[in-house]
Amino acid sequence: IKHVSADTWATLQNACENMTKTKEFAFLNGSKAAIAYFVLQHLPTTIQDLNFTGCKLNMMCASELSYKLEHANSLTKLDITNTQLAGSDFVAVLQGLKICPTIKHLKLCGAKLDRPGVITLSECLRLTRTLQILDLSNCELDTEMSKLLANAIADNRSLMKLVLKNTKVTLEGKNVISHTKFVQLKVIGLE
């Protein structure tokens, strides 16, 4: 896409705003962050399952996702797998997760999480009372990140499944996660 006409923007806005009966919305492999941002801005808050897998997202998109999470009245699943978000972008997204009253399933597969991102994710895990599934497949977690997550998960009472398929975790990190006493949590993919 090299140019989007005003008519196309108007049609896209109208289409998004009229999705009030849509429960699941997927916008996959979008290569233009501006379009993903525009779509995010105009989606109704009634969507339950939001999937932006493979889209090129930027800080504006991350801020809009945070807003959607913060003001959600029915959003239960967010999938931002392989979205090219990195570092502080995740801090922005996760700020909304802290007070999201409805989220149950969060997929961050392939996320380029850094220390601030993991610290914010840990804060979210301590605060959220609805998140049941966290998918960090294909991520990289060093020992300190693993300790932060394990401590936060131990304080969480809603998380039931942590998915770490193909996640690169240090040996010490694996030991920390596997030896932490999780009451109801099932850890998948930690070999």
Beta strands, then each sheet from edge to edge (+ up, - down):
strand 1: 24-26
strand 2: 49-51
strand 3: 77-79
strand 4: 105-107
strand 5: 133-135
strand 6: 140-141
strand 7: 161-163
strand 8: 168-169
strand 9: 186-188
sheet 1: 1+ 2+ 3+ 4+ 5+ 7+ 9+
sheet 2: 6+ 8+
end
